[in-house]
């Protein structure tokens, strides 16, 4: 189908001349789909339909014995036909767009799944990657965003915005397992911040969080970067980190802690175990230490955050010292106590 306005108007006129029924409805649907396929806009289609109706009315020859009532009836019939045809044509237009987007999303999702799992043949995978401008031999960074508010439309809009900002061959964004997955060429400056800007605009605050993997080369590197980004979000959930953007490179100490689970469990139970014998259990004291370390040891900020007096915070710290033998104000004991608190948060101790 051509994009020339004259040809589109002629097709609309031929459609308006058809008698009402299933055939006209079918042809109207076909015209709408063809217009969408030819990248005509919906405005172009409606304008052509109105132009065709105007031409038909202008060419109409009035009959000598035609009364005003008959002219009115003829005009009403034309407008009714125009309305029916426009409704059916635009429905076909939108249906085709939805089908095209669904197919595109399905193909993109399938490619990303194969890319991240490595199940596909490498040669075929490289051929498909070429369609999206991805060079599998290069280094890539995977950024993952988590939010319960993601929809296909949101992801599609963000994908278009990132592609417009950085170039279509440098980013690929899709929805996978309820998360936004963005594969980007290594070295793109400010991409996590740009993504955060779009999420903030569309979803508001406190509804999303971004994890950024490190740059790795090759196909396997993409899967590695994905694991790092997802693990970063998982750690943030366990540790209660609320920072909007978290980089895997900044949290490398935590996988080290978890790598020897027996050792970190022994550290937690040895250092913090005595707190379980305190009145009210260990949790209030563990919460106090957590907030204290989050505020760089500032007693006033800790008290304000916990809605306590500074004296109450000081009392709790003295009780921790009495029960465990460790005090966060002692430089030689602070690191051990802080590590034990982080380990407790990772393990979900004492629950």
C-alpha positions, -999 to 999 in steps of 0.1 A, spaced: 0 0 0 13 34 -9 17 63 15 5 89 -11 -25 108 3 -43 107 -31 -41 69 -33 -53 65 3 -82 89 -4 -92 68 -35 -92 36 -15 -114 53 12 -138 65 -14 -141 30 -29 -148 17 5 -175 42 12 -193 32 -20 -196 -4 -9 -231 -15 5 -233 -22 42 -226 -57 53 -198 -82 61 -179 -75 29 -176 -38 36 -166 -44 72 -139 -69 61 -125 -45 35 -125 -16 61 -105 -38 85 -80 -47 57 -76 -10 48 -69 -1 85 -43 -29 88 -27 -19 55 -25 17 65 -7 7 97 16 -16 78 25 12 54 33 35 84 5 59 77 -6 76 109 -41 73 122 -46 110 115 -37 104 78 -63 76 76 -91 97 92 -82 127 70 -83 106 39 -117 92 49 -131 126 55 -117 139 22 -133 110 4 -167 117 19 -164 154 10 -155 145 -26 -184 121 -28 -208 147 -16 -194 174 -39 -198 151 -69 -233 142 -61 -258 155 -87 -291 167 -72 -323 153 -87 -349 178 -102 -377 165 -79 -354 161 -49 -369 176 -17 -349 191 12 -360 161 33 -345 137 7 -312 157 7 -311 155 45 -317 118 44 -289 113 19 -265 133 40 -275 114 71 -269 81 52 -234 93 41 -225 104 76 -237 71 91 -217 51 65 -186 73 72 -190 68 109 -193 30 106 -163 28 82 -141 50 103 -148 29 134 -141 -4 116 -110 10 98 -94 25 130 -102 -7 149 -82 -26 122 -54 -1 124 -51 -4 162 -54 -42 160 -25 -44 136 -4 -21 157 -11 -43 188 -3 -75 169 30 -60 156 41 -48 190 32 -82 205 52 -100 179 81 -76 184 80 -80 221 78 -118 219 108 -119 195 128 -95 217 119 -115 249 128 -148 232 162 -133 221 170 -119 255 161 -152 272 183 -172 249 211 -145 253 210 -147 291 207 -184 294 230 -194 265 206 -221 253 207 -211 216 232 -219 190 260 -192 191 260 -186 154 222 -182 153 224 -160 184 250 -138 168 227 -134 137 198 -124 159 219 -101 179 229 -83 148 193 -73 142 194 -54 175 228 -39 169 245 -59 196 280 -71 191 284 -102 212 322 -100 211 321 -67 230 317 -59 267 282 -53 281 266 -42 313 232 -55 325 211 -32 346 180 -46 364 152 -26 378 126 -41 402 91 -27 407 56 -42 411 43 -14 388 60 -25 356 38 -30 325 46 -38 289 38 -2 279 61 12 305 90 -10 294 83 -2 257 84 35 264 116 33 284 132 12 258 124 38 231 137 66 254 170 49 261 175 40 225 168 76 215 193 88 241 221 63 235 214 49 201 193 19 192 224 -4 189 237 4 223 207 -6 245 182 -34 246 154 -32 272 128 -58 279 105 -72 307 117 -106 321 103 -124 352 86 -91 363 119 -71 361 132 -46 337 163 -59 320 185 -35 301 216 -48 283 239 -19 273 272 -15 257 300 -10 282 311 26 287 278 44 283 279 72 308 250 79 330 227 51 319 215 41 354 208 77 362 189 81 329 169 50 337 162 62 372 149 95 357 124 77 335 113 54 364 108 84 386 88 102 360 65 72 353 63 54 386 71 81 413 93 75 443 98 45 466 83 20 441 115 8 423 152 1 427 180 -4 402 209 -29 404 238 -25 381 261 -54 372 298 -50 362 310 -49 326 320 -83 312 330 -94 277 313 -120 255 281 -139 257 288 -154 291 297 -120 304 262 -108 298 248 -136 319 274 -129 346 265 -92 347 228 -101 350 235 -124 380 255 -96 396 227 -70 391 200 -94 404 222 -104 434 227 -67 442 189 -62 444 186 -94 465 212 -81 489 195 -47 491 163 -64 501 180 -85 528 201 -56 541 173 -30 539 192 -7 516 168 18 500 193 36 478 176 39 443 207 28 424 231 1 437 262 -10 419 275 -46 422 310 -32 424 302 -14 456 288 -45 473 315 -71 466 322 -76 503 288 -92 508 292 -122 485 326 -128 502 307 -129 536 282 -153 522 308 -175 505 317 -192 538 283 -195 554 297 -215 584 322 -188 592 297 -159 591 272 -180 611 299 -186 637 308 -149 638 271 -138 643 263 -163 670 296 -157 688 295 -119 688 258 -113 689 244 -145 704 245 -131 740 220 -104 730 193 -131 729 194 -133 767 186 -96 771 151 -85 781 130 -81 749 155 -103 730 182 -94 706 162 -75 679 160 -41 696 198 -40 701 204 -53 666 182 -26 652 201 0 672 234 -12 659 221 -13 623 209 23 625 240 34 643 263 20 616 240 34 588 246 68 604 283 65 607 282 61 645 263 94 651 243 89 683 220 119 677 211 108 642 205 73 655 182 85 682 162 107 658 158 79 633 146 55 660 124 81 678 145 76 710 164 99 733 202 101 730 203 87 765 183 57 755 206 50 726 237 53 749 221 29 774 215 3 747 251 5 735 263 1 771 240 -30 775 255 -44 742 290 -39 756 280 -55 789 264 -85 772 288 -91 743 321 -75 753 320 -54 721 314 -17 718 309 2 685 329 32 698 360 10 702 380 12 670 394 -23 674 360 -38 680 339 -17 656 348 -37 624 340 -70 640 307 -58 654 297 -42 621 306 -73 602 285 -94 626 256 -71 622 258 -72 584 260 -110 586 230 -111 608 210 -91 583 222 -114 555 212 -145 574 180 -131 588 193 -137 623 179 -141 650 146 -152 633 
